[in-house]
Amino acid sequence: MARRHAVIVDVRGLGLMLAVELSVEAAPVVDACRERGLLVNAVKPNTLRLVPPLIITPADVDEAVEILDVALAAVAEPAEMTVIRDS
């Protein structure tokens, strides 16, 4: 997915918990995911956290990845997004 979305800076995780660091504000991506039925949260202004249930199925994973992909394409890619810069 990082190859398709230049706004993805880093992906890290421990167990099933994942963090996706973005080069743009995370809040609009969180909202876009929620509108599509995927609950994620922004733990930093530019970082998404995904914590799926322990009983997640492969089909659930596929659906979550598809929703995140669509949300990133719809929200994070437009040029009017605020870019986060390291200070």
N, CA, C and O atoms as a MOPAC input file, in Angstrom:
PM7 MOZYME 1SCF
protein

 N      0.82100 1    -1.18900 1     0.00000 1
 C      0.00000 1     0.00000 1     0.00000 1
 C      0.86900 1     1.25900 1     0.00000 1
 O      0.49400 1     2.27000 1    -0.59300 1
 N      2.02600 1     1.20200 1     0.66100 1
 C      2.92000 1     2.36500 1     0.69100 1
 C      3.38900 1     2.73800 1    -0.71100 1
 O      3.66400 1     3.90800 1    -0.97700 1
 N      3.48300 1     1.77300 1    -1.60100 1
 C      3.87500 1     2.07300 1    -2.98100 1
 C      2.80000 1     2.86800 1    -3.71700 1
 O      3.11000 1     3.65000 1    -4.61600 1
 N      1.54500 1     2.67300 1    -3.33900 1
 C      0.43800 1     3.37900 1    -3.99400 1
 C      0.15200 1     4.74200 1    -3.37300 1
 O     -0.46400 1     5.60000 1    -4.00600 1
 N      0.59600 1     4.94000 1    -2.13900 1
 C      0.27000 1     6.18000 1    -1.42600 1
 C      1.54800 1     6.81700 1    -0.88700 1
 O      2.11800 1     6.35900 1     0.10300 1
 N      1.97900 1     7.86600 1    -1.54700 1
 C      3.21300 1     8.55000 1    -1.15500 1
 C      3.11200 1     9.18400 1     0.22500 1
 O      4.13700 1     9.51000 1     0.82400 1
 N      1.90500 1     9.36600 1     0.74200 1
 C      1.73600 1     9.97800 1     2.06200 1
 C      2.09200 1     9.03400 1     3.20400 1
 O      2.20400 1     9.47800 1     4.34700 1
 N      2.27200 1     7.74200 1     2.92800 1
 C      2.67000 1     6.79100 1     3.97000 1
 C      4.17200 1     6.90100 1     4.16400 1
 O      4.95500 1     6.62200 1     3.25600 1
 N      4.56400 1     7.31500 1     5.37300 1
 C      5.97300 1     7.50000 1     5.71400 1
 C      6.55100 1     6.22700 1     6.31500 1
 O      7.66900 1     5.83100 1     5.98500 1
 N      5.78400 1     5.58300 1     7.20400 1
 C      6.28800 1     4.41000 1     7.91700 1
 C      5.10500 1     3.57400 1     8.38700 1
 O      4.02900 1     4.10100 1     8.67000 1
 N      5.31700 1     2.26900 1     8.46600 1
 C      4.34400 1     1.34700 1     9.04200 1
 C      5.09500 1     0.50400 1    10.05400 1
 O      6.12300 1    -0.09400 1     9.73500 1
 N      4.58400 1     0.45700 1    11.26700 1
 C      5.23300 1    -0.33900 1    12.31100 1
 C      4.14800 1    -1.02400 1    13.14000 1
 O      2.98600 1    -0.61700 1    13.13400 1
 N      4.55200 1    -2.06200 1    13.84400 1
 C      3.55700 1    -2.76300 1    14.62100 1
 C      4.14600 1    -3.70000 1    15.64600 1
 O      5.34200 1    -3.99000 1    15.65800 1
 N      3.26700 1    -4.15700 1    16.50100 1
 C      3.59800 1    -5.14300 1    17.51400 1
 C      2.36900 1    -6.02700 1    17.65600 1
 O      1.30100 1    -5.55700 1    18.04800 1
 N      2.52200 1    -7.30600 1    17.33700 1
 C      1.35900 1    -8.17800 1    17.32600 1
 C      0.38200 1    -7.70500 1    16.26900 1
 O      0.76900 1    -7.47100 1    15.12400 1
 N     -0.87600 1    -7.56300 1    16.64100 1
 C     -1.88500 1    -7.08700 1    15.69700 1
 C     -2.00200 1    -5.56400 1    15.66600 1
 O     -2.65200 1    -5.01500 1    14.77700 1
 N     -1.37800 1    -4.87100 1    16.63200 1
 C     -1.46600 1    -3.41000 1    16.66100 1
 C     -0.50900 1    -2.81200 1    15.63700 1
 O      0.67800 1    -3.13700 1    15.61300 1
 N     -1.04500 1    -1.92800 1    14.78700 1
 C     -0.24700 1    -1.29200 1    13.74400 1
 C     -0.34800 1     0.22000 1    13.84900 1
 O     -1.38200 1     0.76400 1    14.23600 1
 N      0.74900 1     0.89000 1    13.49600 1
 C      0.75700 1     2.34600 1    13.36700 1
 C      1.17600 1     2.67500 1    11.94800 1
 O      2.10700 1     2.08000 1    11.40600 1
 N      0.48000 1     3.63000 1    11.35400 1
 C      0.79500 1     4.09100 1    10.00400 1
 C      1.09500 1     5.58300 1    10.11200 1
 O      0.19800 1     6.39300 1    10.35000 1
 N      2.37100 1     5.93400 1     9.93500 1
 C      2.76900 1     7.33500 1     9.98400 1
 C      2.57600 1     7.95100 1     8.60600 1
 O      2.98800 1     7.38600 1     7.59300 1
 N      1.94600 1     9.10900 1     8.58700 1
 C      1.63000 1     9.80100 1     7.33900 1
 C      2.39200 1    11.12100 1     7.25200 1
 O      2.84800 1    11.65300 1     8.26500 1
 N      2.52400 1    11.63600 1     6.05400 1
 C      3.12600 1    12.95700 1     5.86200 1
 C      2.06100 1    14.04500 1     5.84100 1
 O      2.36400 1    15.21000 1     5.58400 1
 N      0.81900 1    13.66900 1     6.10900 1
 C     -0.31100 1    14.60500 1     6.15200 1
 C     -1.07300 1    14.39200 1     7.45200 1
 O     -0.81200 1    13.44200 1     8.19000 1
 N     -2.01100 1    15.27900 1     7.72100 1
 C     -2.85900 1    15.15000 1     8.90500 1
 C     -3.63800 1    13.83100 1     8.86400 1
 O     -4.16500 1    13.44600 1     7.82000 1
 N     -3.70400 1    13.14600 1    10.00400 1
 C     -4.38100 1    11.85600 1    10.07700 1
 C     -5.89000 1    11.98100 1    10.28500 1
 O     -6.63600 1    11.08800 1     9.88200 1
 N     -6.35600 1    13.06300 1    10.89900 1
 C     -7.77800 1    13.18200 1    11.25700 1
 C     -8.72900 1    13.00500 1    10.07300 1
 O     -9.72600 1    12.29800 1    10.21600 1
 N     -8.47300 1    13.61000 1     8.91400 1
 C     -9.39500 1    13.38300 1     7.79100 1
 C     -9.41300 1    11.92600 1     7.31400 1
 O    -10.43700 1    11.43700 1     6.83700 1
 N     -8.28700 1    11.24800 1     7.44700 1
 C     -8.23000 1     9.83000 1     7.06500 1
 C     -9.04400 1     9.00900 1     8.05700 1
 O     -9.76500 1     8.09200 1     7.66300 1
 N     -8.93100 1     9.33700 1     9.35100 1
 C     -9.72700 1     8.66600 1    10.38100 1
 C    -11.21400 1     8.82900 1    10.06700 1
 O    -11.97300 1     7.86100 1    10.11700 1
 N    -11.62300 1    10.05000 1     9.74600 1
 C    -13.03600 1    10.30400 1     9.42800 1
 C    -13.48800 1     9.52200 1     8.19600 1
 O    -14.57900 1     8.95000 1     8.18600 1
 N    -12.65500 1     9.49700 1     7.16400 1
 C    -13.00100 1     8.76800 1     5.93800 1
 C    -13.11400 1     7.27100 1     6.20000 1
 O    -13.99700 1     6.61000 1     5.65300 1
 N    -12.23100 1     6.73600 1     7.02700 1
 C    -12.31100 1     5.30900 1     7.38200 1
 C    -13.58800 1     5.02900 1     8.16400 1
 O    -14.29100 1     4.05600 1     7.89100 1
 N    -13.88200 1     5.88400 1     9.13500 1
 C    -15.06900 1     5.69000 1     9.96900 1
 C    -16.34200 1     5.72600 1     9.11900 1
 O    -17.25200 1     4.92600 1     9.33400 1
 N    -16.40700 1     6.65000 1     8.15800 1
 C    -17.57300 1     6.73100 1     7.27200 1
 C    -17.76600 1     5.44900 1     6.47100 1
 O    -18.87900 1     5.13100 1     6.05400 1
 N    -16.67900 1     4.71800 1     6.26000 1
 C    -16.72900 1     3.48200 1     5.47300 1
 C    -16.79500 1     2.23500 1     6.35700 1
 O    -16.77400 1     1.11400 1     5.84900 1
 N    -16.87700 1     2.42600 1     7.69000 1
 C    -17.05900 1     1.30400 1     8.59500 1
 C    -15.80500 1     0.75900 1     9.24200 1
 O    -15.84800 1    -0.30700 1     9.85700 1
 N    -14.67900 1     1.46500 1     9.12200 1
 C    -13.42600 1     1.01200 1     9.73400 1
 C    -13.05200 1     1.96600 1    10.85400 1
 O    -12.89400 1     3.16500 1    10.62600 1
 N    -12.90800 1     1.43700 1    12.07300 1
 C    -12.52800 1     2.26600 1    13.20600 1
 C    -11.01400 1     2.28100 1    13.35300 1
 O    -10.39000 1     1.24900 1    13.60100 1
 N    -10.43800 1     3.45500 1    13.19900 1
 C     -9.01700 1     3.70000 1    13.45400 1
 C     -8.95800 1     4.98500 1    14.26000 1
 O     -9.92900 1     5.74100 1    14.29900 1
 N     -7.82200 1     5.24000 1    14.90500 1
 C     -7.70000 1     6.51600 1    15.59200 1
 C     -6.34800 1     7.14800 1    15.29500 1
 O     -5.40500 1     6.48600 1    14.86200 1
 N     -6.28700 1     8.44600 1    15.54100 1
 C     -5.04900 1     9.19400 1    15.33700 1
 C     -4.38800 1     9.36300 1    16.69800 1
 O     -4.90900 1    10.06300 1    17.56600 1
 N     -3.23800 1     8.72000 1    16.87900 1
 C     -2.53700 1     8.81000 1    18.15600 1
 C     -1.57800 1     9.99000 1    18.18600 1
 O     -1.12600 1    10.40100 1    19.25500 1
 N     -1.27200 1    10.52500 1    17.03300 1
 C     -0.49700 1    11.75200 1    16.86300 1
 C     -1.15000 1    12.47600 1    15.69400 1
 O     -1.95800 1    11.87900 1    14.98300 1
 N     -0.82700 1    13.73400 1    15.47900 1
 C     -1.46300 1    14.44500 1    14.36800 1
 C     -1.28500 1    13.77500 1    13.01100 1
 O     -2.10400 1    13.96900 1    12.11200 1
 N     -0.22100 1    12.98700 1    12.85600 1
 C      0.04400 1    12.36300 1    11.55600 1
 C      0.18800 1    10.84200 1    11.63800 1
 O      0.78600 1    10.23500 1    10.75000 1
 N     -0.35000 1    10.21900 1    12.68900 1
 C     -0.18100 1     8.77500 1    12.85700 1
 C     -1.51100 1     8.08800 1    13.13900 1
 O     -2.23400 1     8.45100 1    14.06700 1
 N     -1.81600 1     7.08700 1    12.31700 1
 C     -3.00400 1     6.25700 1    12.50200 1
 C     -2.64400 1     5.04300 1    13.34100 1
 O     -1.53500 1     4.51800 1    13.24000 1
 N     -3.58400 1     4.59400 1    14.17500 1
 C     -3.39700 1     3.34100 1    14.90300 1
 C     -4.54800 1     2.41800 1    14.56100 1
 O     -5.71500 1     2.80900 1    14.60500 1
 N     -4.20200 1     1.17900 1    14.21700 1
 C     -5.18400 1     0.14300 1    13.93400 1
 C     -4.98900 1    -0.96900 1    14.95700 1
 O     -3.89300 1    -1.51300 1    15.09100 1
 N     -6.05600 1    -1.30200 1    15.67800 1
 C     -6.00200 1    -2.36700 1    16.67700 1
 C     -7.18900 1    -3.29600 1    16.43000 1
 O     -8.26100 1    -3.10500 1    17.00400 1
 N     -6.99900 1    -4.29500 1    15.58000 1
 C     -8.10800 1    -5.20000 1    15.27400 1
 C     -8.37900 1    -6.16100 1    16.43000 1
 O     -7.51200 1    -6.37900 1    17.27700 1
 N     -9.57500 1    -6.73000 1    16.46300 1
 C     -9.88300 1    -7.71900 1    17.49600 1
 C     -9.05800 1    -8.99200 1    17.28400 1
 O     -8.63400 1    -9.29400 1    16.16800 1
 N     -8.84500 1    -9.71900 1    18.35500 1
 C     -8.06700 1   -10.95800 1    18.26500 1
 C     -8.75200 1   -12.01500 1    17.40500 1
 O     -8.10100 1   -12.95400 1    16.94700 1
 N    -10.04400 1   -11.87600 1    17.18200 1
 C    -10.78500 1   -12.86600 1    16.38600 1
 C    -10.94500 1   -12.43000 1    14.93300 1
 O    -11.82200 1   -12.93500 1    14.23200 1
 N    -10.11500 1   -11.50700 1    14.47500 1
 C    -10.21500 1   -11.00300 1    13.10500 1
 C     -9.97700 1   -12.13800 1    12.10700 1
 O     -9.12700 1   -13.00300 1    12.32200 1
 N    -10.73600 1   -12.11900 1    11.02500 1
 C    -10.60100 1   -13.14000 1     9.98400 1
 C     -9.82100 1   -12.57000 1     8.80000 1
 O     -9.70500 1   -11.35200 1     8.66400 1
 N     -9.29100 1   -13.43500 1     7.95000 1
 C     -8.61800 1   -12.94000 1     6.73800 1
 C     -9.52500 1   -12.04700 1     5.88600 1
 O     -9.05800 1   -11.07400 1     5.29400 1
 N    -10.80600 1   -12.37000 1     5.82300 1
 C    -11.74700 1   -11.53900 1     5.06500 1
 C    -11.88100 1   -10.15400 1     5.70000 1
 O    -11.98800 1    -9.15100 1     4.99500 1
 N    -11.87400 1   -10.10600 1     7.04100 1
 C    -11.93000 1    -8.81700 1     7.74000 1
 C    -10.68700 1    -7.98300 1     7.43600 1
 O    -10.78100 1    -6.77300 1     7.23200 1
 N     -9.53000 1    -8.62900 1     7.40800 1
 C     -8.27600 1    -7.93200 1     7.10000 1
 C     -8.34200 1    -7.35900 1     5.68700 1
 O     -7.98900 1    -6.20100 1     5.46300 1
 N     -8.79200 1    -8.17000 1     4.74400 1
 C     -8.91100 1    -7.70100 1     3.35600 1
 C     -9.83400 1    -6.48500 1     3.26400 1
 O     -9.53000 1    -5.52000 1     2.56300 1
 N    -10.95600 1    -6.53600 1     3.97100 1
 C    -11.90500 1    -5.42500 1     3.94600 1
 C    -11.29500 1    -4.16800 1     4.57100 1
 O    -11.46800 1    -3.06900 1     4.04500 1
 N    -10.58500 1    -4.32500 1     5.68600 1
 C     -9.94800 1    -3.18200 1     6.34800 1
 C     -8.89200 1    -2.54600 1     5.45400 1
 O     -8.80700 1    -1.32100 1     5.36800 1
 N     -8.09200 1    -3.36400 1     4.79500 1
 C     -7.05800 1    -2.84800 1     3.89600 1
 C     -7.69600 1    -2.09800 1     2.73200 1
 O     -7.21200 1    -1.03900 1     2.33100 1
 N     -8.77600 1    -2.64200 1     2.19400 1
 C     -9.46400 1    -1.97900 1     1.08200 1
 C    -10.03700 1    -0.62800 1     1.51600 1
 O     -9.92300 1     0.35900 1     0.78900 1
 N    -10.65100 1    -0.58400 1     2.69700 1
 C    -11.21400 1     0.67100 1     3.20200 1
 C    -10.11200 1     1.69800 1     3.42500 1
 O    -10.26200 1     2.85900 1     3.04400 1
 N     -9.00900 1     1.28400 1     4.03700 1
 C     -7.90000 1     2.20800 1     4.27200 1
 C     -7.32800 1     2.71200 1     2.95400 1
 O     -7.00100 1     3.89200 1     2.82800 1
 N     -7.20700 1     1.83300 1     1.98600 1
 C     -6.70400 1     2.20700 1     0.66300 1
 C     -7.59800 1     3.26700 1     0.01700 1
 O     -7.10500 1     4.26800 1    -0.50100 1
 N     -8.89700 1     3.04600 1     0.05000 1
 C     -9.84800 1     3.99200 1    -0.53400 1
 C     -9.82700 1     5.31800 1     0.23200 1
 O     -9.86500 1     6.38700 1    -0.37800 1
 N     -9.76700 1     5.25100 1     1.55800 1
 C     -9.74900 1     6.47100 1     2.36900 1
 C     -8.50300 1     7.29700 1     2.09200 1
 O     -8.58100 1     8.52000 1     1.97700 1
 N     -7.35700 1     6.64100 1     1.98300 1
 C     -6.12200 1     7.37000 1     1.67800 1
 C     -6.19900 1     8.01800 1     0.30400 1
 O     -5.78100 1     9.16200 1     0.12800 1
 N     -6.72700 1     7.29800 1    -0.65700 1
 C     -6.84200 1     7.84700 1    -2.01100 1
 C     -7.80800 1     9.03000 1    -2.04700 1
 O     -7.56800 1    10.01100 1    -2.75100 1
 N     -8.88800 1     8.93500 1    -1.29800 1
 C     -9.91400 1     9.97700 1    -1.32700 1
 C     -9.54000 1    11.21400 1    -0.52800 1
 O     -9.92800 1    12.32700 1    -0.88200 1
 N     -8.78800 1    11.02300 1     0.54800 1
 C     -8.56900 1    12.12000 1     1.48500 1
 C     -7.13100 1    12.61200 1     1.52800 1
 O     -6.89400 1    13.81900 1     1.47300 1
 N     -6.18800 1    11.72200 1     1.62200 1
 C     -4.80700 1    12.12100 1     1.89000 1
 C     -4.05700 1    12.57600 1     0.65500 1
 O     -3.05900 1    13.28500 1     0.77900 1
 N     -4.49400 1    12.19900 1    -0.51200 1
 C     -3.74700 1    12.52200 1    -1.71700 1
 C     -3.94500 1    13.94300 1    -2.25000 1
 O     -3.02100 1    14.48500 1    -2.85700 1
 N     -5.11100 1    14.57200 1    -2.05000 1
 C     -5.27900 1    15.91600 1    -2.61700 1
 C     -4.22400 1    16.90100 1    -2.11300 1
 O     -3.80300 1    16.84900 1    -0.95800 1
 N     -3.81700 1    17.78100 1    -2.99100 1
 C     -2.74300 1    18.72900 1    -2.67900 1
 C     -3.11400 1    19.70000 1    -1.57000 1
 O     -2.22700 1    20.27000 1    -0.93500 1
 N     -4.41600 1    19.90400 1    -1.32000 1
 C     -4.80600 1    20.87200 1    -0.30900 1
 C     -4.64000 1    20.35500 1     1.11600 1
 O     -4.87500 1    21.10200 1     2.06600 1
 N     -4.24200 1    19.10100 1     1.28700 1
 C     -4.02600 1    18.55700 1     2.62200 1
 C     -2.84200 1    19.25400 1     3.28100 1
 O     -1.89500 1    19.65000 1     2.60200 1
 N     -2.89500 1    19.40200 1     4.59100 1
 C     -1.79500 1    19.99300 1     5.34100 1
 C     -0.68800 1    18.96900 1     5.47800 1
 O     -0.92100 1    17.85800 1     5.95600 1
 N      0.50800 1    19.33100 1     5.06500 1
 C      1.65700 1    18.44000 1     5.15900 1
 C      2.33400 1    18.66500 1     6.49600 1
 O      2.56500 1    19.80600 1     6.89500 1
 N      2.65700 1    17.57200 1     7.19700 1
 C      3.36300 1    17.63200 1     8.47200 1
 C      4.85000 1    17.67600 1     8.17700 1
 O      5.35600 1    16.84200 1     7.42600 1
 N      5.54200 1    18.61600 1     8.74600 1
 C      6.98800 1    18.71700 1     8.55000 1
 C      7.68000 1    18.56300 1     9.89300 1
 O      7.22900 1    19.11200 1    10.89800 1
 N      8.77900 1    17.81100 1     9.90900 1
 C      9.56900 1    17.68900 1    11.13000 1
 C     10.18700 1    19.03400 1    11.44800 1
 O     10.64100 1    19.74900 1    10.55500 1
 N     10.20000 1    19.37700 1    12.73900 1
 C     10.81300 1    20.65700 1    13.09300 1
 C     12.15000 1    20.46800 1    13.75400 1
 O     12.80300 1    21.44600 1    14.11800 1

